[in-house]
Amino acid sequence: MKKELLFITVIGEDKKGIVARVSDFLYRHDINIEDINQRIMGDGYFVMTMLVDIKAAIISMEKITEGLEAIGQSLELRIQLQHENIFKMMHRV
């Protein structure tokens, strides 16, 4: 089964529960985390990047976007999504 990959970037002030909230949302919607990187930068800025496979997701891309944006709003974070196809097109030589 071919993967359908999505890049997720999370940026904001560090606080408890960010990784838990995002990963729980992904888990509940059958979205597999392929890779994750997170760190605290500068004066407490949380930065996380994730590569996830949405091939088996039980919700649409629109609902994934809405759900993650809602988490971002509730935690005062900026969450951006970019489909692998768009990423490849932007970085094509």
PyMOL Python script that loads the backbone (N, CA, C, O; Angstrom):
from pymol import cmd

cmd.read_pdbstr("""\
ATOM      1  N   MET A   1       0.846  -1.186   0.000  1.00  0.00           N
ATOM      2  CA  MET A   1       0.000   0.000   0.000  1.00  0.00           C
ATOM      3  C   MET A   1       0.894   1.252   0.000  1.00  0.00           C
ATOM      4  O   MET A   1       1.712   1.441   0.900  1.00  0.00           O
ATOM      5  N   LYS A   2       0.726   2.086  -1.005  1.00  0.00           N
ATOM      6  CA  LYS A   2       1.494   3.323  -1.117  1.00  0.00           C
ATOM      7  C   LYS A   2       1.051   4.311  -0.042  1.00  0.00           C
ATOM      8  O   LYS A   2      -0.133   4.417   0.279  1.00  0.00           O
ATOM      9  N   LYS A   3       2.017   5.022   0.499  1.00  0.00           N
ATOM     10  CA  LYS A   3       1.731   6.003   1.537  1.00  0.00           C
ATOM     11  C   LYS A   3       1.268   7.315   0.926  1.00  0.00           C
ATOM     12  O   LYS A   3       1.606   7.646  -0.211  1.00  0.00           O
ATOM     13  N   GLU A   4       0.489   8.051   1.702  1.00  0.00           N
ATOM     14  CA  GLU A   4       0.082   9.410   1.351  1.00  0.00           C
ATOM     15  C   GLU A   4       0.567  10.298   2.483  1.00  0.00           C
ATOM     16  O   GLU A   4      -0.033  10.333   3.557  1.00  0.00           O
ATOM     17  N   LEU A   5       1.654  11.014   2.239  1.00  0.00           N
ATOM     18  CA  LEU A   5       2.336  11.725   3.307  1.00  0.00           C
ATOM     19  C   LEU A   5       1.922  13.187   3.409  1.00  0.00           C
ATOM     20  O   LEU A   5       1.605  13.853   2.423  1.00  0.00           O
ATOM     21  N   LEU A   6       1.942  13.649   4.657  1.00  0.00           N
ATOM     22  CA  LEU A   6       1.564  15.012   4.992  1.00  0.00           C
ATOM     23  C   LEU A   6       2.587  15.548   5.986  1.00  0.00           C
ATOM     24  O   LEU A   6       2.930  14.870   6.955  1.00  0.00           O
ATOM     25  N   PHE A   7       3.078  16.771   5.748  1.00  0.00           N
ATOM     26  CA  PHE A   7       3.984  17.434   6.680  1.00  0.00           C
ATOM     27  C   PHE A   7       3.148  18.313   7.614  1.00  0.00           C
ATOM     28  O   PHE A   7       2.279  19.065   7.172  1.00  0.00           O
ATOM     29  N   ILE A   8       3.430  18.202   8.909  1.00  0.00           N
ATOM     30  CA  ILE A   8       2.757  19.035   9.910  1.00  0.00           C
ATOM     31  C   ILE A   8       3.835  19.806  10.656  1.00  0.00           C
ATOM     32  O   ILE A   8       4.816  19.225  11.120  1.00  0.00           O
ATOM     33  N   THR A   9       3.648  21.116  10.770  1.00  0.00           N
ATOM     34  CA  THR A   9       4.574  21.965  11.518  1.00  0.00           C
ATOM     35  C   THR A   9       3.792  22.660  12.626  1.00  0.00           C
ATOM     36  O   THR A   9       2.730  23.235  12.385  1.00  0.00           O
ATOM     37  N   VAL A  10       4.327  22.601  13.838  1.00  0.00           N
ATOM     38  CA  VAL A  10       3.691  23.210  15.002  1.00  0.00           C
ATOM     39  C   VAL A  10       4.690  24.180  15.628  1.00  0.00           C
ATOM     40  O   VAL A  10       5.823  23.805  15.928  1.00  0.00           O
ATOM     41  N   ILE A  11       4.265  25.427  15.822  1.00  0.00           N
ATOM     42  CA  ILE A  11       5.143  26.447  16.398  1.00  0.00           C
ATOM     43  C   ILE A  11       4.354  27.258  17.416  1.00  0.00           C
ATOM     44  O   ILE A  11       3.205  27.627  17.176  1.00  0.00           O
ATOM     45  N   GLY A  12       4.981  27.531  18.548  1.00  0.00           N
ATOM     46  CA  GLY A  12       4.343  28.379  19.552  1.00  0.00           C
ATOM     47  C   GLY A  12       5.079  28.336  20.868  1.00  0.00           C
ATOM     48  O   GLY A  12       6.148  27.736  20.985  1.00  0.00           O
ATOM     49  N   GLU A  13       4.497  28.977  21.851  1.00  0.00           N
ATOM     50  CA  GLU A  13       5.086  28.986  23.183  1.00  0.00           C
ATOM     51  C   GLU A  13       5.001  27.582  23.773  1.00  0.00           C
ATOM     52  O   GLU A  13       3.969  26.919  23.668  1.00  0.00           O
ATOM     53  N   ASP A  14       6.083  27.137  24.388  1.00  0.00           N
ATOM     54  CA  ASP A  14       6.118  25.794  24.970  1.00  0.00           C
ATOM     55  C   ASP A  14       5.142  25.689  26.137  1.00  0.00           C
ATOM     56  O   ASP A  14       5.062  26.580  26.983  1.00  0.00           O
ATOM     57  N   LYS A  15       4.408  24.588  26.164  1.00  0.00           N
ATOM     58  CA  LYS A  15       3.500  24.290  27.275  1.00  0.00           C
ATOM     59  C   LYS A  15       3.240  22.799  27.296  1.00  0.00           C
ATOM     60  O   LYS A  15       3.500  22.105  26.313  1.00  0.00           O
ATOM     61  N   LYS A  16       2.736  22.312  28.391  1.00  0.00           N
ATOM     62  CA  LYS A  16       2.442  20.883  28.536  1.00  0.00           C
ATOM     63  C   LYS A  16       1.348  20.451  27.571  1.00  0.00           C
ATOM     64  O   LYS A  16       0.406  21.196  27.300  1.00  0.00           O
ATOM     65  N   GLY A  17       1.490  19.242  27.061  1.00  0.00           N
ATOM     66  CA  GLY A  17       0.404  18.614  26.321  1.00  0.00           C
ATOM     67  C   GLY A  17       0.377  18.803  24.821  1.00  0.00           C
ATOM     68  O   GLY A  17      -0.514  18.273  24.158  1.00  0.00           O
ATOM     69  N   ILE A  18       1.321  19.539  24.261  1.00  0.00           N
ATOM     70  CA  ILE A  18       1.271  19.786  22.816  1.00  0.00           C
ATOM     71  C   ILE A  18       1.414  18.482  22.037  1.00  0.00           C
ATOM     72  O   ILE A  18       0.571  18.161  21.200  1.00  0.00           O
ATOM     73  N   VAL A  19       2.475  17.736  22.312  1.00  0.00           N
ATOM     74  CA  VAL A  19       2.705  16.484  21.599  1.00  0.00           C
ATOM     75  C   VAL A  19       1.549  15.518  21.847  1.00  0.00           C
ATOM     76  O   VAL A  19       1.086  14.846  20.926  1.00  0.00           O
ATOM     77  N   ALA A  20       1.090  15.452  23.086  1.00  0.00           N
ATOM     78  CA  ALA A  20      -0.009  14.551  23.430  1.00  0.00           C
ATOM     79  C   ALA A  20      -1.290  14.888  22.670  1.00  0.00           C
ATOM     80  O   ALA A  20      -1.947  13.989  22.146  1.00  0.00           O
ATOM     81  N   ARG A  21      -1.649  16.152  22.603  1.00  0.00           N
ATOM     82  CA  ARG A  21      -2.891  16.549  21.924  1.00  0.00           C
ATOM     83  C   ARG A  21      -2.834  16.260  20.431  1.00  0.00           C
ATOM     84  O   ARG A  21      -3.785  15.726  19.861  1.00  0.00           O
ATOM     85  N   VAL A  22      -1.717  16.615  19.796  1.00  0.00           N
ATOM     86  CA  VAL A  22      -1.600  16.397  18.358  1.00  0.00           C
ATOM     87  C   VAL A  22      -1.541  14.906  18.048  1.00  0.00           C
ATOM     88  O   VAL A  22      -2.252  14.432  17.161  1.00  0.00           O
ATOM     89  N   SER A  23      -0.708  14.165  18.761  1.00  0.00           N
ATOM     90  CA  SER A  23      -0.573  12.736  18.472  1.00  0.00           C
ATOM     91  C   SER A  23      -1.858  11.974  18.803  1.00  0.00           C
ATOM     92  O   SER A  23      -2.181  11.005  18.116  1.00  0.00           O
ATOM     93  N   ASP A  24      -2.592  12.381  19.828  1.00  0.00           N
ATOM     94  CA  ASP A  24      -3.867  11.736  20.147  1.00  0.00           C
ATOM     95  C   ASP A  24      -4.876  11.948  19.023  1.00  0.00           C
ATOM     96  O   ASP A  24      -5.590  11.020  18.645  1.00  0.00           O
ATOM     97  N   PHE A  25      -4.937  13.163  18.492  1.00  0.00           N
ATOM     98  CA  PHE A  25      -5.831  13.445  17.365  1.00  0.00           C
ATOM     99  C   PHE A  25      -5.491  12.541  16.189  1.00  0.00           C
ATOM    100  O   PHE A  25      -6.379  11.946  15.578  1.00  0.00           O
ATOM    101  N   LEU A  26      -4.212  12.441  15.875  1.00  0.00           N
ATOM    102  CA  LEU A  26      -3.777  11.605  14.753  1.00  0.00           C
ATOM    103  C   LEU A  26      -4.141  10.144  15.006  1.00  0.00           C
ATOM    104  O   LEU A  26      -4.664   9.472  14.117  1.00  0.00           O
ATOM    105  N   TYR A  27      -3.873   9.659  16.190  1.00  0.00           N
ATOM    106  CA  TYR A  27      -4.185   8.269  16.542  1.00  0.00           C
ATOM    107  C   TYR A  27      -5.681   7.968  16.393  1.00  0.00           C
ATOM    108  O   TYR A  27      -6.062   6.952  15.811  1.00  0.00           O
ATOM    109  N   ARG A  28      -6.520   8.859  16.923  1.00  0.00           N
ATOM    110  CA  ARG A  28      -7.972   8.635  16.885  1.00  0.00           C
ATOM    111  C   ARG A  28      -8.528   8.614  15.464  1.00  0.00           C
ATOM    112  O   ARG A  28      -9.637   8.127  15.242  1.00  0.00           O
ATOM    113  N   HIS A  29      -7.770   9.137  14.501  1.00  0.00           N
ATOM    114  CA  HIS A  29      -8.252   9.184  13.121  1.00  0.00           C
ATOM    115  C   HIS A  29      -7.426   8.306  12.176  1.00  0.00           C
ATOM    116  O   HIS A  29      -7.415   8.511  10.962  1.00  0.00           O
ATOM    117  N   ASP A  30      -6.736   7.325  12.765  1.00  0.00           N
ATOM    118  CA  ASP A  30      -5.949   6.334  12.004  1.00  0.00           C
ATOM    119  C   ASP A  30      -4.893   6.972  11.099  1.00  0.00           C
ATOM    120  O   ASP A  30      -4.701   6.560   9.955  1.00  0.00           O
ATOM    121  N   ILE A  31      -4.223   7.975  11.633  1.00  0.00           N
ATOM    122  CA  ILE A  31      -3.140   8.644  10.917  1.00  0.00           C
ATOM    123  C   ILE A  31      -1.836   8.232  11.599  1.00  0.00           C
ATOM    124  O   ILE A  31      -1.657   8.441  12.799  1.00  0.00           O
ATOM    125  N   ASN A  32      -0.933   7.647  10.820  1.00  0.00           N
ATOM    126  CA  ASN A  32       0.304   7.105  11.372  1.00  0.00           C
ATOM    127  C   ASN A  32       1.427   8.147  11.334  1.00  0.00           C
ATOM    128  O   ASN A  32       1.656   8.793  10.311  1.00  0.00           O
ATOM    129  N   ILE A  33       2.116   8.299  12.457  1.00  0.00           N
ATOM    130  CA  ILE A  33       3.275   9.187  12.523  1.00  0.00           C
ATOM    131  C   ILE A  33       4.477   8.419  11.984  1.00  0.00           C
ATOM    132  O   ILE A  33       4.887   7.410  12.557  1.00  0.00           O
ATOM    133  N   GLU A  34       5.032   8.901  10.890  1.00  0.00           N
ATOM    134  CA  GLU A  34       6.204   8.285  10.265  1.00  0.00           C
ATOM    135  C   GLU A  34       7.502   8.834  10.859  1.00  0.00           C
ATOM    136  O   GLU A  34       8.476   8.100  11.029  1.00  0.00           O
ATOM    137  N   ASP A  35       7.505  10.129  11.172  1.00  0.00           N
ATOM    138  CA  ASP A  35       8.702  10.773  11.719  1.00  0.00           C
ATOM    139  C   ASP A  35       8.253  11.975  12.538  1.00  0.00           C
ATOM    140  O   ASP A  35       7.271  12.637  12.202  1.00  0.00           O
ATOM    141  N   ILE A  36       8.973  12.246  13.607  1.00  0.00           N
ATOM    142  CA  ILE A  36       8.649  13.395  14.458  1.00  0.00           C
ATOM    143  C   ILE A  36       9.948  13.982  15.002  1.00  0.00           C
ATOM    144  O   ILE A  36      10.873  13.256  15.367  1.00  0.00           O
ATOM    145  N   ASN A  37       9.994  15.300  15.047  1.00  0.00           N
ATOM    146  CA  ASN A  37      11.141  16.011  15.576  1.00  0.00           C
ATOM    147  C   ASN A  37      10.591  17.212  16.324  1.00  0.00           C
ATOM    148  O   ASN A  37       9.805  17.987  15.779  1.00  0.00           O
ATOM    149  N   GLN A  38      11.009  17.365  17.583  1.00  0.00           N
ATOM    150  CA  GLN A  38      10.543  18.521  18.333  1.00  0.00           C
ATOM    151  C   GLN A  38      11.655  19.013  19.241  1.00  0.00           C
ATOM    152  O   GLN A  38      12.503  18.253  19.710  1.00  0.00           O
ATOM    153  N   ARG A  39      11.614  20.326  19.469  1.00  0.00           N
ATOM    154  CA  ARG A  39      12.611  20.934  20.343  1.00  0.00           C
ATOM    155  C   ARG A  39      12.113  22.271  20.861  1.00  0.00           C
ATOM    156  O   ARG A  39      11.149  22.842  20.352  1.00  0.00           O
ATOM    157  N   ILE A  40      12.790  22.745  21.877  1.00  0.00           N
ATOM    158  CA  ILE A  40      12.524  24.068  22.438  1.00  0.00           C
ATOM    159  C   ILE A  40      13.654  24.976  21.958  1.00  0.00           C
ATOM    160  O   ILE A  40      14.832  24.662  22.127  1.00  0.00           O
ATOM    161  N   MET A  41      13.278  26.101  21.359  1.00  0.00           N
ATOM    162  CA  MET A  41      14.271  27.030  20.805  1.00  0.00           C
ATOM    163  C   MET A  41      14.151  28.385  21.486  1.00  0.00           C
ATOM    164  O   MET A  41      13.078  28.772  21.949  1.00  0.00           O
ATOM    165  N   GLY A  42      15.263  29.092  21.539  1.00  0.00           N
ATOM    166  CA  GLY A  42      15.262  30.468  22.032  1.00  0.00           C
ATOM    167  C   GLY A  42      14.657  30.590  23.411  1.00  0.00           C
ATOM    168  O   GLY A  42      15.012  29.842  24.322  1.00  0.00           O
ATOM    169  N   ASP A  43      13.754  31.520  23.565  1.00  0.00           N
ATOM    170  CA  ASP A  43      13.132  31.813  24.857  1.00  0.00           C
ATOM    171  C   ASP A  43      11.854  31.012  25.068  1.00  0.00           C
ATOM    172  O   ASP A  43      10.812  31.585  25.386  1.00  0.00           O
ATOM    173  N   GLY A  44      11.920  29.693  24.896  1.00  0.00           N
ATOM    174  CA  GLY A  44      10.775  28.847  25.181  1.00  0.00           C
ATOM    175  C   GLY A  44       9.830  28.626  24.024  1.00  0.00           C
ATOM    176  O   GLY A  44       8.648  28.355  24.234  1.00  0.00           O
ATOM    177  N   TYR A  45      10.331  28.736  22.804  1.00  0.00           N
ATOM    178  CA  TYR A  45       9.497  28.473  21.634  1.00  0.00           C
ATOM    179  C   TYR A  45       9.541  26.986  21.285  1.00  0.00           C
ATOM    180  O   TYR A  45      10.609  26.405  21.090  1.00  0.00           O
ATOM    181  N   PHE A  46       8.384  26.404  21.214  1.00  0.00           N
ATOM    182  CA  PHE A  46       8.245  24.994  20.863  1.00  0.00           C
ATOM    183  C   PHE A  46       8.130  24.884  19.351  1.00  0.00           C
ATOM    184  O   PHE A  46       7.344  25.597  18.726  1.00  0.00           O
ATOM    185  N   VAL A  47       8.925  23.980  18.760  1.00  0.00           N
ATOM    186  CA  VAL A  47       8.872  23.743  17.321  1.00  0.00           C
ATOM    187  C   VAL A  47       8.816  22.230  17.109  1.00  0.00           C
ATOM    188  O   VAL A  47       9.667  21.494  17.607  1.00  0.00           O
ATOM    189  N   MET A  48       7.814  21.778  16.371  1.00  0.00           N
ATOM    190  CA  MET A  48       7.688  20.351  16.086  1.00  0.00           C
ATOM    191  C   MET A  48       7.363  20.171  14.615  1.00  0.00           C
ATOM    192  O   MET A  48       6.529  20.882  14.055  1.00  0.00           O
ATOM    193  N   THR A  49       8.031  19.217  14.005  1.00  0.00           N
ATOM    194  CA  THR A  49       7.696  18.824  12.643  1.00  0.00           C
ATOM    195  C   THR A  49       7.349  17.342  12.664  1.00  0.00           C
ATOM    196  O   THR A  49       7.977  16.545  13.361  1.00  0.00           O
ATOM    197  N   MET A  50       6.350  17.004  11.893  1.00  0.00           N
ATOM    198  CA  MET A  50       5.909  15.615  11.803  1.00  0.00           C
ATOM    199  C   MET A  50       5.705  15.261  10.342  1.00  0.00           C
ATOM    200  O   MET A  50       5.281  16.092   9.538  1.00  0.00           O
ATOM    201  N   LEU A  51       6.007  14.034  10.017  1.00  0.00           N
ATOM    202  CA  LEU A  51       5.671  13.465   8.724  1.00  0.00           C
ATOM    203  C   LEU A  51       4.698  12.341   9.033  1.00  0.00           C
ATOM    204  O   LEU A  51       5.039  11.391   9.738  1.00  0.00           O
ATOM    205  N   VAL A  52       3.485  12.451   8.504  1.00  0.00           N
ATOM    206  CA  VAL A  52       2.452  11.467   8.822  1.00  0.00           C
ATOM    207  C   VAL A  52       1.884  10.858   7.548  1.00  0.00           C
ATOM    208  O   VAL A  52       1.879  11.479   6.484  1.00  0.00           O
ATOM    209  N   ASP A  53       1.408   9.632   7.686  1.00  0.00           N
ATOM    210  CA  ASP A  53       0.776   8.930   6.576  1.00  0.00           C
ATOM    211  C   ASP A  53      -0.738   8.980   6.779  1.00  0.00           C
ATOM    212  O   ASP A  53      -1.262   8.447   7.757  1.00  0.00           O
ATOM    213  N   ILE A  54      -1.436   9.632   5.836  1.00  0.00           N
ATOM    214  CA  ILE A  54      -2.887   9.781   5.957  1.00  0.00           C
ATOM    215  C   ILE A  54      -3.653   8.797   5.074  1.00  0.00           C
ATOM    216  O   ILE A  54      -4.869   8.918   4.925  1.00  0.00           O
ATOM    217  N   LYS A  55      -2.953   7.828   4.490  1.00  0.00           N
ATOM    218  CA  LYS A  55      -3.585   6.880   3.561  1.00  0.00           C
ATOM    219  C   LYS A  55      -4.772   6.147   4.202  1.00  0.00           C
ATOM    220  O   LYS A  55      -5.801   5.959   3.554  1.00  0.00           O
ATOM    221  N   ALA A  56      -4.639   5.739   5.449  1.00  0.00           N
ATOM    222  CA  ALA A  56      -5.692   4.977   6.128  1.00  0.00           C
ATOM    223  C   ALA A  56      -6.599   5.862   6.988  1.00  0.00           C
ATOM    224  O   ALA A  56      -7.430   5.348   7.737  1.00  0.00           O
ATOM    225  N   ALA A  57      -6.449   7.181   6.890  1.00  0.00           N
ATOM    226  CA  ALA A  57      -7.227   8.100   7.724  1.00  0.00           C
ATOM    227  C   ALA A  57      -8.723   7.885   7.532  1.00  0.00           C
ATOM    228  O   ALA A  57      -9.189   7.623   6.423  1.00  0.00           O
ATOM    229  N   ILE A  58      -9.456   7.998   8.615  1.00  0.00           N
ATOM    230  CA  ILE A  58     -10.907   7.807   8.566  1.00  0.00           C
ATOM    231  C   ILE A  58     -11.661   9.124   8.420  1.00  0.00           C
ATOM    232  O   ILE A  58     -12.890   9.155   8.487  1.00  0.00           O
ATOM    233  N   ILE A  59     -10.916  10.212   8.220  1.00  0.00           N
ATOM    234  CA  ILE A  59     -11.532  11.518   7.962  1.00  0.00           C
ATOM    235  C   ILE A  59     -10.837  12.150   6.749  1.00  0.00           C
ATOM    236  O   ILE A  59      -9.736  11.750   6.373  1.00  0.00           O
ATOM    237  N   SER A  60     -11.489  13.126   6.156  1.00  0.00           N
ATOM    238  CA  SER A  60     -10.965  13.794   4.961  1.00  0.00           C
ATOM    239  C   SER A  60      -9.819  14.744   5.316  1.00  0.00           C
ATOM    240  O   SER A  60      -9.614  15.087   6.480  1.00  0.00           O
ATOM    241  N   MET A  61      -9.088  15.154   4.299  1.00  0.00           N
ATOM    242  CA  MET A  61      -8.012  16.136   4.479  1.00  0.00           C
ATOM    243  C   MET A  61      -8.575  17.429   5.074  1.00  0.00           C
ATOM    244  O   MET A  61      -7.939  18.057   5.920  1.00  0.00           O
ATOM    245  N   GLU A  62      -9.749  17.813   4.634  1.00  0.00           N
ATOM    246  CA  GLU A  62     -10.396  19.026   5.165  1.00  0.00           C
ATOM    247  C   GLU A  62     -10.639  18.899   6.672  1.00  0.00           C
ATOM    248  O   GLU A  62     -10.399  19.843   7.425  1.00  0.00           O
ATOM    249  N   LYS A  63     -11.118  17.729   7.108  1.00  0.00           N
ATOM    250  CA  LYS A  63     -11.382  17.510   8.541  1.00  0.00           C
ATOM    251  C   LYS A  63     -10.088  17.408   9.341  1.00  0.00           C
ATOM    252  O   LYS A  63     -10.040  17.828  10.497  1.00  0.00           O
ATOM    253  N   ILE A  64      -9.042  16.854   8.736  1.00  0.00           N
ATOM    254  CA  ILE A  64      -7.734  16.818   9.397  1.00  0.00           C
ATOM    255  C   ILE A  64      -7.266  18.252   9.643  1.00  0.00           C
ATOM    256  O   ILE A  64      -6.838  18.596  10.744  1.00  0.00           O
ATOM    257  N   THR A  65      -7.353  19.077   8.607  1.00  0.00           N
ATOM    258  CA  THR A  65      -6.946  20.482   8.717  1.00  0.00           C
ATOM    259  C   THR A  65      -7.758  21.192   9.796  1.00  0.00           C
ATOM    260  O   THR A  65      -7.191  21.872  10.652  1.00  0.00           O
ATOM    261  N   GLU A  66      -9.077  21.038   9.761  1.00  0.00           N
ATOM    262  CA  GLU A  66      -9.943  21.689  10.750  1.00  0.00           C
ATOM    263  C   GLU A  66      -9.614  21.232  12.171  1.00  0.00           C
ATOM    264  O   GLU A  66      -9.551  22.048  13.090  1.00  0.00           O
ATOM    265  N   GLY A  67      -9.405  19.937  12.346  1.00  0.00           N
ATOM    266  CA  GLY A  67      -9.110  19.395  13.673  1.00  0.00           C
ATOM    267  C   GLY A  67      -7.798  19.906  14.236  1.00  0.00           C
ATOM    268  O   GLY A  67      -7.718  20.279  15.406  1.00  0.00           O
ATOM    269  N   LEU A  68      -6.770  19.921  13.398  1.00  0.00           N
ATOM    270  CA  LEU A  68      -5.472  20.402  13.870  1.00  0.00           C
ATOM    271  C   LEU A  68      -5.483  21.912  14.087  1.00  0.00           C
ATOM    272  O   LEU A  68      -4.833  22.407  15.008  1.00  0.00           O
ATOM    273  N   GLU A  69      -6.210  22.647  13.256  1.00  0.00           N
ATOM    274  CA  GLU A  69      -6.328  24.090  13.476  1.00  0.00           C
ATOM    275  C   GLU A  69      -7.054  24.385  14.790  1.00  0.00           C
ATOM    276  O   GLU A  69      -6.709  25.340  15.486  1.00  0.00           O
ATOM    277  N   ALA A  70      -8.046  23.578  15.128  1.00  0.00           N
ATOM    278  CA  ALA A  70      -8.763  23.753  16.399  1.00  0.00           C
ATOM    279  C   ALA A  70      -7.828  23.499  17.587  1.00  0.00           C
ATOM    280  O   ALA A  70      -7.873  24.221  18.583  1.00  0.00           O
ATOM    281  N   ILE A  71      -6.993  22.482  17.474  1.00  0.00           N
ATOM    282  CA  ILE A  71      -6.008  22.219  18.533  1.00  0.00           C
ATOM    283  C   ILE A  71      -5.060  23.408  18.632  1.00  0.00           C
ATOM    284  O   ILE A  71      -4.744  23.863  19.732  1.00  0.00           O
ATOM    285  N   GLY A  72      -4.609  23.907  17.496  1.00  0.00           N
ATOM    286  CA  GLY A  72      -3.716  25.061  17.489  1.00  0.00           C
ATOM    287  C   GLY A  72      -4.332  26.270  18.167  1.00  0.00           C
ATOM    288  O   GLY A  72      -3.673  26.955  18.949  1.00  0.00           O
ATOM    289  N   GLN A  73      -5.592  26.531  17.868  1.00  0.00           N
ATOM    290  CA  GLN A  73      -6.274  27.674  18.495  1.00  0.00           C
ATOM    291  C   GLN A  73      -6.404  27.480  20.001  1.00  0.00           C
ATOM    292  O   GLN A  73      -6.185  28.414  20.772  1.00  0.00           O
ATOM    293  N   SER A  74      -6.760  26.273  20.416  1.00  0.00           N
ATOM    294  CA  SER A  74      -6.969  26.038  21.849  1.00  0.00           C
ATOM    295  C   SER A  74      -5.668  26.122  22.640  1.00  0.00           C
ATOM    296  O   SER A  74      -5.688  26.476  23.819  1.00  0.00           O
ATOM    297  N   LEU A  75      -4.541  25.803  22.013  1.00  0.00           N
ATOM    298  CA  LEU A  75      -3.250  25.857  22.692  1.00  0.00           C
ATOM    299  C   LEU A  75      -2.427  27.091  22.301  1.00  0.00           C
ATOM    300  O   LEU A  75      -1.273  27.231  22.706  1.00  0.00           O
ATOM    301  N   GLU A  76      -3.033  27.979  21.512  1.00  0.00           N
ATOM    302  CA  GLU A  76      -2.373  29.198  21.035  1.00  0.00           C
ATOM    303  C   GLU A  76      -1.083  28.873  20.276  1.00  0.00           C
ATOM    304  O   GLU A  76      -0.018  29.422  20.558  1.00  0.00           O
ATOM    305  N   LEU A  77      -1.213  27.962  19.303  1.00  0.00           N
ATOM    306  CA  LEU A  77      -0.105  27.525  18.464  1.00  0.00           C
ATOM    307  C   LEU A  77      -0.442  27.774  17.013  1.00  0.00           C
ATOM    308  O   LEU A  77      -1.606  27.949  16.651  1.00  0.00           O
ATOM    309  N   ARG A  78       0.575  27.787  16.197  1.00  0.00           N
ATOM    310  CA  ARG A  78       0.361  27.835  14.753  1.00  0.00           C
ATOM    311  C   ARG A  78       0.655  26.442  14.209  1.00  0.00           C
ATOM    312  O   ARG A  78       1.776  25.948  14.328  1.00  0.00           O
ATOM    313  N   ILE A  79      -0.348  25.815  13.616  1.00  0.00           N
ATOM    314  CA  ILE A  79      -0.184  24.489  13.039  1.00  0.00           C
ATOM    315  C   ILE A  79      -0.435  24.599  11.542  1.00  0.00           C
ATOM    316  O   ILE A  79      -1.502  25.029  11.102  1.00  0.00           O
ATOM    317  N   GLN A  80       0.576  24.200  10.765  1.00  0.00           N
ATOM    318  CA  GLN A  80       0.479  24.254   9.312  1.00  0.00           C
ATOM    319  C   GLN A  80       0.591  22.837   8.757  1.00  0.00           C
ATOM    320  O   GLN A  80       1.311  21.997   9.297  1.00  0.00           O
ATOM    321  N   LEU A  81      -0.134  22.590   7.668  1.00  0.00           N
ATOM    322  CA  LEU A  81      -0.098  21.302   6.999  1.00  0.00           C
ATOM    323  C   LEU A  81       0.293  21.506   5.546  1.00  0.00           C
ATOM    324  O   LEU A  81      -0.079  22.495   4.914  1.00  0.00           O
ATOM    325  N   GLN A  82       1.045  20.557   5.038  1.00  0.00           N
ATOM    326  CA  GLN A  82       1.400  20.601   3.627  1.00  0.00           C
ATOM    327  C   GLN A  82       1.473  19.169   3.104  1.00  0.00           C
ATOM    328  O   GLN A  82       2.231  18.348   3.620  1.00  0.00           O
ATOM    329  N   HIS A  83       0.691  18.884   2.091  1.00  0.00           N
ATOM    330  CA  HIS A  83       0.690  17.565   1.478  1.00  0.00           C
ATOM    331  C   HIS A  83       2.016  17.339   0.773  1.00  0.00           C
ATOM    332  O   HIS A  83       2.600  18.275   0.226  1.00  0.00           O
ATOM    333  N   GLU A  84       2.490  16.111   0.783  1.00  0.00           N
ATOM    334  CA  GLU A  84       3.753  15.757   0.148  1.00  0.00           C
ATOM    335  C   GLU A  84       3.808  16.180  -1.317  1.00  0.00           C
ATOM    336  O   GLU A  84       4.855  16.627  -1.787  1.00  0.00           O
ATOM    337  N   ASN A  85       2.711  16.048  -2.040  1.00  0.00           N
ATOM    338  CA  ASN A  85       2.694  16.412  -3.458  1.00  0.00           C
ATOM    339  C   ASN A  85       2.992  17.892  -3.662  1.00  0.00           C
ATOM    340  O   ASN A  85       3.719  18.260  -4.585  1.00  0.00           O
ATOM    341  N   ILE A  86       2.437  18.738  -2.808  1.00  0.00           N
ATOM    342  CA  ILE A  86       2.694  20.179  -2.899  1.00  0.00           C
ATOM    343  C   ILE A  86       4.148  20.468  -2.556  1.00  0.00           C
ATOM    344  O   ILE A  86       4.802  21.281  -3.209  1.00  0.00           O
ATOM    345  N   PHE A  87       4.649  19.793  -1.523  1.00  0.00           N
ATOM    346  CA  PHE A  87       6.043  19.964  -1.129  1.00  0.00           C
ATOM    347  C   PHE A  87       6.975  19.602  -2.280  1.00  0.00           C
ATOM    348  O   PHE A  87       7.916  20.339  -2.573  1.00  0.00           O
ATOM    349  N   LYS A  88       6.718  18.479  -2.927  1.00  0.00           N
ATOM    350  CA  LYS A  88       7.551  18.040  -4.048  1.00  0.00           C
ATOM    351  C   LYS A  88       7.501  19.035  -5.205  1.00  0.00           C
ATOM    352  O   LYS A  88       8.529  19.325  -5.816  1.00  0.00           O
ATOM    353  N   MET A  89       6.325  19.555  -5.506  1.00  0.00           N
ATOM    354  CA  MET A  89       6.185  20.513  -6.603  1.00  0.00           C
ATOM    355  C   MET A  89       6.944  21.813  -6.302  1.00  0.00           C
ATOM    356  O   MET A  89       7.546  22.405  -7.199  1.00  0.00           O
ATOM    357  N   MET A  90       6.913  22.249  -5.049  1.00  0.00           N
ATOM    358  CA  MET A  90       7.584  23.486  -4.670  1.00  0.00           C
ATOM    359  C   MET A  90       9.097  23.345  -4.706  1.00  0.00           C
ATOM    360  O   MET A  90       9.803  24.328  -4.932  1.00  0.00           O
ATOM    361  N   HIS A  91       9.602  22.146  -4.490  1.00  0.00           N
ATOM    362  CA  HIS A  91      11.046  21.932  -4.388  1.00  0.00           C
ATOM    363  C   HIS A  91      11.618  21.165  -5.573  1.00  0.00           C
ATOM    364  O   HIS A  91      12.703  20.590  -5.491  1.00  0.00           O
ATOM    365  N   ARG A  92      10.890  21.166  -6.650  1.00  0.00           N
ATOM    366  CA  ARG A  92      11.341  20.498  -7.862  1.00  0.00           C
ATOM    367  C   ARG A  92      12.350  21.378  -8.585  1.00  0.00           C
ATOM    368  O   ARG A  92      12.163  22.591  -8.681  1.00  0.00           O
ATOM    369  N   VAL A  93      13.380  20.794  -9.077  1.00  0.00           N
ATOM    370  CA  VAL A  93      14.436  21.546  -9.794  1.00  0.00           C
ATOM    371  C   VAL A  93      14.095  21.654 -11.253  1.00  0.00           C
ATOM    372  O   VAL A  93      14.853  22.246 -12.022  1.00  0.00           O
TER     373      VAL A  93
END
""", "prot")
cmd.dss("prot")
cmd.show_as("cartoon", "prot")
cmd.util.cbc("prot")
cmd.orient("prot")
